[in-house]
Amino acid sequence: MRGIGDLRLVPGVSLPSTPPDDEMLDRHPHAETLRDVWSDQTDDGGDWQLGGHAANFDDYGDPVAGSAHPEDDDHDRDSHPDDWVLLAQWCGFPGGIVFWTIRRQDLAERRFDRVEVQMHANP
């Protein structure tokens, strides 16, 4: 039997941790420096995060932007990354992380049947 710990919610702050692209650097020239300083100041939170910015796992890229431009050819949800948000992420097993993303409009309409799930792992 696994022991189950207490569930405690604490407020936290998350900032983008994926490396900034050229467009981001044009708008915010110090984004890389701020990212480095922020990463030194955080404790990486807990196993779960609801909302906010997704963690940068082994530089796989931002899963929110990945939901907007999926690599799967059978996917018909190509959209703009600003239309998507992180619903949740879970760092519950070694070397991996699971992300749930959703379009802003679907979240407002409570259309959770349209959630995208991504897993990044480095075994």
C-alpha positions as CSV (number, residue, x, y, z in Angstrom):
1,M,0.0,0.0,0.0
2,R,1.2,3.4,-0.9
3,G,1.1,6.1,1.8
4,I,-0.9,9.1,0.8
5,G,0.4,12.5,1.9
6,D,-1.5,15.6,2.8
7,L,-2.8,17.8,-0.1
8,R,-1.8,21.4,0.6
9,L,-2.4,24.2,-1.8
10,V,0.1,27.1,-1.7
11,P,0.1,30.2,-3.9
12,G,3.1,30.4,-6.2
13,V,4.5,32.4,-9.1
14,S,5.5,30.9,-12.4
15,L,7.4,32.6,-15.2
16,P,8.3,31.2,-18.6
17,S,11.2,28.9,-18.3
18,T,11.6,27.8,-21.9
19,P,14.4,29.6,-23.7
20,P,13.1,32.8,-25.4
21,D,12.8,32.8,-29.2
22,D,13.9,35.7,-31.4
23,E,10.5,37.3,-31.3
24,M,10.5,37.3,-27.5
25,L,14.0,38.7,-27.4
26,D,13.0,41.5,-29.7
27,R,10.2,42.5,-27.4
28,H,12.1,41.8,-24.1
29,P,15.9,41.9,-24.7
30,H,16.7,40.8,-21.1
31,A,14.4,37.8,-21.1
32,E,17.2,35.3,-21.0
33,T,18.9,37.0,-18.0
34,L,15.6,37.2,-16.1
35,R,14.9,33.6,-16.8
36,D,18.3,32.6,-15.4
37,V,17.9,34.8,-12.3
38,W,14.3,33.4,-11.7
39,S,15.4,29.8,-12.0
40,D,18.0,30.4,-9.3
41,Q,15.4,31.9,-7.0
42,T,12.7,29.2,-7.2
43,D,12.3,25.9,-5.4
44,D,10.6,24.2,-8.4
45,G,7.3,23.9,-6.4
46,G,5.7,20.6,-5.8
47,D,4.5,17.6,-7.8
48,W,1.4,19.5,-9.1
49,Q,0.9,22.9,-10.6
50,L,-2.4,24.3,-11.7
51,G,-2.2,27.1,-14.3
52,G,0.7,29.4,-14.7
53,H,3.6,28.8,-17.0
54,A,4.7,25.2,-17.9
55,A,8.1,24.0,-16.6
56,N,10.9,23.8,-19.1
57,F,11.7,20.0,-19.1
58,D,15.0,19.3,-20.8
59,D,14.4,22.1,-23.3
60,Y,11.6,20.1,-25.1
61,G,9.9,23.5,-25.7
62,D,6.7,25.1,-24.4
63,P,3.9,22.5,-24.3
64,V,1.3,25.3,-24.6
65,A,2.8,26.4,-27.9
66,G,3.0,22.8,-28.9
67,S,-0.7,22.4,-28.4
68,A,-1.3,25.3,-30.8
69,H,0.9,23.7,-33.5
70,P,0.7,19.9,-33.0
71,E,3.0,17.6,-35.0
72,D,0.2,15.1,-35.5
73,D,-1.1,15.4,-39.1
74,D,-4.5,14.0,-38.0
75,H,-5.0,17.0,-35.8
76,D,-7.2,19.9,-36.9
77,R,-6.6,22.3,-34.0
78,D,-3.8,24.4,-35.5
79,S,-4.2,27.8,-33.8
80,H,-2.2,30.6,-32.2
81,P,-0.2,29.9,-29.1
82,D,-1.9,32.8,-27.3
83,D,-5.2,30.9,-27.6
84,W,-3.9,28.2,-25.2
85,V,-3.0,28.0,-21.5
86,L,-1.6,25.5,-19.2
87,L,-4.3,23.8,-17.2
88,A,-2.0,21.7,-15.0
89,Q,1.3,19.9,-14.9
90,W,2.4,16.9,-12.9
91,C,6.0,16.0,-12.0
92,G,5.1,12.7,-10.3
93,F,7.6,10.2,-11.7
94,P,11.3,10.3,-12.1
95,G,12.6,11.8,-15.4
96,G,9.2,12.8,-16.7
97,I,6.4,15.4,-16.6
98,V,2.8,15.5,-17.8
99,F,1.1,18.6,-19.1
100,W,-2.6,19.4,-19.7
101,T,-3.3,22.3,-21.9
102,I,-6.5,23.9,-23.1
103,R,-7.7,26.7,-25.3
104,R,-8.8,29.8,-23.4
105,Q,-12.3,29.7,-25.0
106,D,-12.7,26.0,-24.1
107,L,-11.7,26.7,-20.5
108,A,-14.2,29.6,-20.3
109,E,-16.9,27.3,-21.7
110,R,-15.7,24.4,-19.4
111,R,-15.1,22.2,-22.4
112,F,-12.7,19.8,-20.7
113,D,-13.3,17.2,-23.3
114,R,-10.9,19.2,-25.6
115,V,-7.9,19.2,-23.2
116,E,-4.6,18.2,-24.8
117,V,-2.2,16.0,-22.9
118,Q,1.5,15.8,-23.5
119,M,4.2,13.9,-21.7
120,H,7.9,14.6,-21.8
121,A,10.2,12.0,-20.5
122,N,13.9,11.4,-20.3
123,P,14.4,7.9,-18.9
